[in-house]
Amino acid sequence: MATQTLTAGSERGWDGVLWVVQAGLAGMFGVAGTVRAFEPISSLREGRLHWADASNEWWLRGSGYALMFVALALLLPGLIKLGERLVPMVATAMTLACVVSLAGHLIHRMPERIVEDVFIAATCGFVAWGRVFKTRV
């Protein structure tokens, strides 16, 4: 009986930690997506998205909407208790997307972005691992 209590308490602890991490990731992806989807191209070009121009506006806006969807997909299934298996799948997909982004930043010699890519990929990987192996989905 004591073992079950310890396991249930441990799972609750993991669940709490994963919720905090998921909320942080969702906030980050939500803000990045909103900026990409709704900011004028000229202000994006002056900032960190130097590649943004009118010729690839559809790609920029589409990636913004996709990031907003990722933010919702990290939080909504757990909040409404429907489709909770979506969370580790989305986290895994974002881990892979960050690895691809990392490769692009390595190729284009952008070392300042590499640390960000590694951090986000590791955090998304942690959520995927935790939701599959540490808490019941």
trRosetta pair geometry for C-beta under 8 A, 3 or more apart (Angstrom, degrees):
i j d omega theta_ij theta_ji phi_ij phi_ji
1 4 5.9 -53 -156 31 35 110
1 5 6.7 33 150 -17 65 105
2 5 5.6 -54 -151 36 36 113
2 6 6.3 36 153 -18 68 106
3 6 5.8 -54 -147 37 32 111
3 7 6.2 30 155 -18 65 108
4 7 5.7 -56 -146 39 31 111
4 8 6.1 30 156 -18 66 107
5 8 5.8 -54 -144 38 29 109
5 9 6.2 28 156 -16 64 108
6 9 5.8 -56 -146 40 29 111
6 10 6.1 31 154 -22 64 108
7 10 5.6 -52 -144 36 30 113
7 11 6.3 31 155 -19 64 105
8 11 5.7 -53 -148 35 31 111
8 12 6.5 34 152 -20 63 104
9 12 5.6 -52 -150 34 33 113
9 13 6.5 36 151 -21 64 103
10 13 5.6 -52 -152 33 33 114
10 14 6.5 32 151 -16 65 104
11 14 5.7 -52 -147 38 34 111
11 15 6.1 40 151 -24 65 106
11 134 7.1 168 -123 158 66 69
11 135 5.6 120 -163 -112 90 70
11 136 7.2 17 -161 -5 139 86
12 15 5.5 -52 -146 35 31 116
12 16 6.5 34 154 -20 63 103
13 16 5.8 -54 -152 33 31 111
13 17 6.5 27 154 -14 65 106
14 17 5.8 -56 -148 39 33 109
14 18 6.1 29 156 -17 67 110
14 130 6.0 -170 179 -162 106 106
14 134 4.2 -138 -175 149 155 122
14 135 5.4 -164 105 -55 116 97
15 18 5.8 -58 -145 40 28 109
15 19 6.3 32 154 -24 63 105
15 135 5.0 109 -80 -109 83 140
16 19 5.7 -53 -148 32 30 112
16 20 6.7 29 155 -17 63 103
17 20 5.9 -56 -154 34 32 110
17 21 6.4 27 152 -14 66 108
17 130 7.4 -122 93 -149 103 155
18 21 5.6 -55 -145 41 35 110
18 22 5.9 36 155 -20 68 108
18 127 6.1 118 -152 -129 92 71
18 130 4.6 -172 -91 122 123 141
18 131 6.3 140 -166 -64 150 79
18 134 7.4 165 -47 82 133 124
18 135 6.5 -105 18 -5 155 141
19 22 5.7 -54 -141 39 29 111
19 23 6.2 32 157 -22 64 105
19 78 7.2 -159 -106 133 93 156
20 23 5.8 -54 -149 34 28 111
20 24 6.6 29 152 -18 62 105
21 24 5.7 -55 -153 36 33 113
21 25 6.4 29 153 -15 66 106
21 123 6.2 -164 -170 -168 111 96
21 126 6.5 -87 175 100 162 120
21 127 5.7 -160 112 -77 121 98
21 130 7.9 99 52 32 144 155
22 25 5.7 -55 -145 40 32 109
22 26 6.0 34 155 -21 67 108
22 74 4.9 -175 -167 165 95 105
22 75 6.3 149 142 -80 111 69
22 78 7.5 68 114 16 165 150
22 87 7.1 -23 -121 -155 139 122
22 127 5.7 113 -79 -128 83 132
23 26 5.6 -53 -142 38 29 112
23 27 6.3 33 156 -21 63 105
23 75 6.8 73 -97 -95 63 115
24 27 5.8 -54 -149 34 28 111
24 28 6.4 25 155 -16 63 108
24 123 7.7 -88 95 -176 118 143
25 28 5.7 -57 -148 38 32 110
25 29 6.1 23 158 -11 69 109
25 71 7.8 -168 123 -113 68 66
25 74 5.8 -136 94 -160 110 167
25 91 7.9 47 127 -112 169 92
25 94 7.8 111 -177 116 130 162
25 120 7.7 119 -125 -147 97 82
25 123 6.1 175 -79 131 114 122
25 124 6.6 121 -131 -83 147 75
25 127 6.7 -64 0 -38 156 152
26 29 6.0 -56 -139 44 28 104
26 30 5.8 32 158 -24 64 113
26 70 7.8 -161 -117 121 63 71
26 71 4.3 102 -161 -156 71 73
26 72 7.6 115 -147 -51 112 20
26 74 4.4 -153 -75 76 100 126
26 75 4.8 39 -103 -35 164 113
27 30 5.7 -56 -141 37 25 113
27 31 6.3 22 162 -16 63 106
27 71 7.3 115 -53 -139 16 117
28 31 6.2 -57 -147 36 25 105
28 32 6.3 19 157 -12 62 111
28 120 7.6 -147 121 -114 150 111
29 32 5.8 -58 -143 43 30 109
29 33 5.9 31 158 -20 66 111
29 67 4.8 -153 -176 -176 84 87
29 68 7.4 177 136 -82 87 25
29 70 4.8 -90 168 92 152 112
29 71 4.3 -171 91 -66 103 88
29 74 7.3 117 38 0 141 138
29 94 7.7 -65 -89 -125 140 145
30 33 5.8 -57 -143 39 25 110
30 34 6.2 25 159 -19 63 108
30 67 7.3 -176 -84 137 22 89
30 68 5.9 68 -129 -122 61 64
30 71 3.6 99 -64 -128 86 166
30 72 7.9 103 -92 -40 104 64
31 34 5.9 -55 -144 36 29 110
31 35 6.4 28 157 -18 63 107
32 35 6.0 -56 -149 37 29 110
32 36 6.4 23 156 -14 64 109
32 64 7.7 -145 131 -124 62 69
32 67 5.3 -90 93 166 96 156
33 36 5.8 -59 -145 41 30 107
33 37 5.9 21 161 -16 67 114
33 63 7.7 -138 -120 131 74 59
33 64 4.7 123 -166 -170 58 57
33 65 6.7 126 -171 -73 110 9
33 66 7.1 -148 -121 70 117 47
33 67 3.0 -165 -76 88 103 102
33 68 3.7 -169 128 -45 145 71
33 69 7.7 -179 -140 11 159 56
33 70 7.3 171 -56 39 140 96
33 71 6.4 -129 18 -10 139 123
34 37 5.9 -60 -138 41 27 106
34 38 5.9 -23 178 21 64 116
34 64 6.9 143 -57 -173 7 106
34 68 6.3 95 -59 -84 67 113
35 38 7.1 -83 -132 52 16 79
35 39 5.0 9 -171 -19 63 126
35 44 7.4 136 154 -100 93 101
35 64 7.1 -141 74 -126 47 117
36 39 7.1 -26 -88 28 13 103
36 44 7.2 82 -116 -119 54 140
36 49 7.5 125 -106 -68 88 159
36 60 5.6 -145 -171 174 95 78
36 61 6.9 176 142 -104 83 29
36 63 5.8 -68 151 90 154 90
36 64 3.0 -163 94 -82 98 104
36 67 6.6 86 36 27 134 136
37 61 5.5 78 -130 -150 58 66
37 64 3.1 -173 -51 126 75 134
37 65 5.4 104 -101 -55 127 65
37 68 6.6 -18 -20 -23 148 130
38 64 7.3 -176 -9 161 61 152
39 43 5.4 -107 173 78 110 115
39 44 5.2 125 103 -56 123 97
40 43 5.0 82 67 11 89 100
40 44 7.1 -159 94 -6 45 89
41 44 5.6 -60 -149 39 35 112
41 45 6.1 37 155 -25 69 106
41 52 5.4 -162 -155 147 80 109
41 53 6.5 88 175 -135 129 24
41 54 6.3 108 127 -71 174 61
41 57 6.0 -62 -81 -103 132 104
41 60 7.3 108 -109 77 91 162
42 45 5.8 -53 -149 32 30 112
42 46 6.8 28 154 -17 62 105
43 46 5.7 -51 -150 34 37 112
43 47 6.6 30 153 -16 65 108
44 47 5.8 -65 -152 39 34 108
44 49 4.5 -22 167 62 96 125
44 52 4.3 -19 111 68 118 167
44 60 7.1 104 132 -169 166 144
45 49 6.6 -68 -87 94 35 80
45 50 6.3 66 -160 -135 61 38
45 52 4.8 -130 -73 73 73 96
45 53 6.6 64 -91 -76 128 66
49 52 4.2 47 129 -23 112 117
49 60 7.2 92 175 -129 148 121
51 56 7.3 -16 142 57 92 146
52 56 7.1 -121 -135 77 45 102
52 57 7.7 70 -168 -96 83 61
52 60 5.4 70 -125 -98 99 150
53 56 6.3 66 59 30 70 86
53 57 7.5 -88 108 -52 36 79
54 57 5.5 -16 -149 -33 40 118
56 59 4.4 -34 -179 35 91 120
56 60 6.0 98 122 -24 84 96
57 60 5.5 -57 -147 39 35 113
57 61 6.0 30 158 -15 70 108
58 61 6.0 -55 -141 42 28 106
58 62 5.9 29 159 -19 63 112
59 62 5.8 -58 -143 40 25 111
59 63 6.3 24 159 -18 62 108
60 63 6.1 -57 -148 36 25 107
60 64 6.6 29 151 -22 60 107
61 64 5.5 -54 -153 33 33 117
61 65 6.6 31 152 -16 66 102
62 65 5.8 -53 -149 36 34 108
62 66 6.3 35 152 -20 65 106
63 66 5.4 -51 -145 37 35 116
63 67 6.3 38 154 -21 66 103
64 67 5.8 -53 -148 34 30 109
64 68 6.6 29 152 -17 63 103
65 68 5.6 -53 -151 36 35 112
65 69 6.5 38 149 -21 65 103
66 69 5.5 -52 -151 34 34 114
66 70 6.5 39 149 -22 65 101
67 70 5.4 -46 -148 31 36 115
67 71 6.7 42 151 -22 63 99
68 71 5.6 -47 -153 30 36 115
68 72 6.7 33 150 -14 64 103
69 72 5.7 -56 -152 39 35 109
69 73 6.0 32 152 -20 69 110
70 73 5.5 -57 -141 40 30 111
70 74 6.4 34 158 -24 64 103
70 90 5.9 157 -141 -174 76 118
70 94 6.1 102 -154 -77 138 125
71 74 6.1 -55 -153 29 27 110
71 75 7.0 -4 159 5 60 111
72 75 6.4 -81 -152 49 30 92
72 76 5.0 13 174 -17 76 126
73 76 6.6 -42 -100 37 24 105
73 77 6.9 24 -163 -14 54 108
73 86 5.7 -109 -166 143 98 120
73 87 7.1 173 150 -96 75 52
73 90 4.4 159 123 -87 126 160
74 87 6.1 85 -137 -133 46 86
74 90 6.0 -133 -71 102 70 139
74 91 7.1 94 -111 -67 97 87
74 127 7.4 -14 -143 172 108 159
75 78 6.5 -83 -167 45 37 101
75 79 5.9 24 156 -20 78 119
76 79 5.6 -65 -141 39 32 110
76 80 6.1 -2 174 7 72 110
77 80 6.8 -73 -139 51 23 87
77 81 7.8 77 167 -99 55 8
77 82 6.3 -116 -142 79 67 51
77 83 4.4 -102 -123 91 113 83
77 84 4.8 159 147 -95 112 42
77 85 7.8 -117 175 34 153 36
77 86 4.8 168 -55 49 156 113
77 87 5.6 -140 63 -43 131 94
78 81 7.2 23 -167 -76 30 48
78 84 5.8 80 -84 -121 62 96
78 87 6.3 37 -41 -60 105 145
81 84 6.8 -18 -147 -51 43 114
83 86 4.7 22 153 -13 99 121
84 87 6.1 -25 -175 3 58 113
84 137 5.2 -166 118 -164 107 76
85 88 6.7 -49 -165 36 53 99
85 89 6.6 50 144 -15 72 112
85 137 5.3 101 -91 150 67 124
86 89 5.6 -69 -154 44 38 113
86 90 5.9 35 155 -21 76 108
87 90 6.0 -57 -145 37 27 107
87 91 6.3 24 158 -16 63 109
87 127 7.1 -105 160 157 98 110
87 131 5.3 -147 103 -139 114 166
87 137 7.3 -149 51 -129 107 119
88 91 5.5 -54 -141 41 35 113
88 92 6.1 39 157 -22 67 104
88 127 7.2 -166 -106 128 59 77
88 128 4.6 99 -154 -142 77 66
88 131 4.2 -156 -66 88 101 123
88 132 5.0 98 -132 -51 159 92
88 137 6.5 -59 -7 -92 124 158
89 92 5.8 -53 -148 36 29 111
89 93 6.4 29 153 -18 63 106
89 128 8.0 119 -50 -123 14 103
90 93 5.6 -54 -147 37 32 112
90 94 6.3 28 155 -16 66 107
91 94 5.9 -56 -146 39 30 108
91 95 6.5 39 151 -25 63 102
91 124 4.7 179 -166 -173 75 78
91 125 7.2 163 153 -77 101 19
91 127 4.1 -140 -128 92 150 109
91 128 3.8 -167 102 -59 116 85
91 131 6.9 134 21 20 147 133
92 95 5.5 -49 -150 29 33 115
92 96 6.7 30 153 -14 64 103
92 124 7.5 174 -69 149 17 103
92 125 7.7 70 -107 -108 54 58
92 128 4.5 106 -61 -121 76 149
93 96 5.8 -56 -153 38 33 109
93 97 6.3 35 149 -21 66 106
94 97 5.2 -48 -141 37 38 115
94 98 6.3 41 156 -21 66 102
94 120 7.5 -93 153 154 106 101
94 121 7.9 -163 129 -110 73 53
94 124 4.4 -135 94 -138 107 154
95 98 5.9 -56 -152 35 28 110
95 99 6.6 30 149 -20 63 104
95 121 5.1 88 -147 -156 65 73
95 124 4.3 -162 -65 101 77 115
95 125 4.5 92 -113 -66 138 80
95 128 6.3 -68 -20 -3 136 142
96 99 5.5 -51 -149 33 35 113
96 100 6.6 36 152 -17 65 102
97 100 5.7 -53 -151 36 34 111
97 101 6.3 36 149 -19 65 106
98 101 5.3 -50 -145 38 35 115
98 102 6.2 45 151 -26 65 101
98 117 5.1 159 -178 -163 88 75
98 118 7.9 159 153 -75 119 17
98 120 4.9 -165 -115 96 144 102
98 121 3.6 -161 101 -72 134 90
98 124 6.5 157 -1 25 138 138
99 102 5.4 -46 -149 31 32 118
99 103 6.8 37 150 -21 61 99
99 117 7.6 128 -88 168 25 111
99 121 5.7 99 -55 -123 71 143
100 103 5.7 -49 -154 31 34 113
100 104 6.7 34 149 -17 64 103
101 104 5.6 -54 -152 36 35 113
101 105 6.3 31 152 -16 67 106
101 113 7.7 -105 152 151 101 120
101 117 5.2 -162 100 -119 103 120
102 105 5.8 -57 -146 39 31 108
102 106 6.3 34 153 -21 65 104
102 114 6.2 76 -143 -135 85 69
102 117 3.9 162 -79 139 86 147
102 118 6.6 86 -106 -60 133 66
102 121 6.8 -32 -34 -30 131 145
103 106 5.7 -53 -149 35 31 112
103 107 6.4 31 153 -19 65 106
104 107 5.7 -54 -147 35 32 111
104 108 6.2 8 161 1 67 111
105 108 6.1 -63 -136 52 30 97
105 110 4.3 -89 -157 66 84 105
105 111 7.7 140 154 -78 105 21
105 113 4.3 -131 -132 87 145 119
105 114 5.5 -172 114 -72 131 70
105 117 6.1 -166 23 -24 144 146
106 109 7.6 23 -180 -76 30 37
106 110 8.0 -82 -52 43 20 71
106 114 6.7 77 -71 -98 76 116
110 113 4.6 14 127 21 112 116
110 114 7.2 156 99 -35 68 81
111 114 5.3 -39 -153 8 47 121
112 115 7.3 -50 -172 23 35 103
112 116 7.9 27 140 -6 59 110
113 116 5.4 -57 -161 40 52 116
113 117 6.1 53 146 -24 79 104
114 117 5.7 -55 -149 36 33 112
114 118 6.3 30 156 -17 67 106
115 118 5.9 -55 -147 37 30 109
115 119 6.2 30 155 -19 65 109
116 119 5.8 -59 -147 38 28 110
116 120 6.2 19 161 -12 66 109
117 120 6.1 -59 -143 41 26 104
117 121 6.0 25 159 -17 64 112
118 121 5.9 -57 -143 40 26 110
118 122 6.1 25 159 -18 64 110
119 122 6.0 -59 -146 38 25 108
119 123 6.2 23 156 -17 63 110
120 123 5.7 -55 -144 38 31 111
120 124 6.2 29 158 -15 66 107
121 124 5.9 -57 -145 40 28 108
121 125 6.1 30 154 -19 63 110
122 125 5.5 -56 -145 40 30 115
122 126 6.3 37 152 -25 64 103
123 126 5.5 -48 -149 30 31 115
123 127 6.8 32 152 -17 62 101
124 127 5.7 -51 -152 34 35 111
124 128 6.5 34 151 -17 66 104
125 128 5.6 -53 -146 37 34 111
125 129 6.1 32 156 -17 67 108
126 129 5.8 -56 -144 40 28 110
126 130 6.0 26 159 -18 65 112
127 130 5.8 -58 -141 41 26 110
127 131 6.1 20 163 -14 64 111
128 131 6.2 -61 -144 40 24 104
128 132 6.3 11 161 -9 62 113
129 132 6.2 -69 -148 42 25 102
129 133 5.7 -27 176 25 67 116
129 134 7.4 51 130 -7 72 106
130 133 6.9 -73 -119 55 18 79
130 134 4.5 -39 -152 38 63 126
130 135 6.4 31 155 6 77 100
131 134 7.5 -16 -47 50 15 84
131 135 5.9 -38 -127 57 42 105
131 137 5.6 65 167 -76 87 120
132 137 6.7 -25 -101 -13 43 136
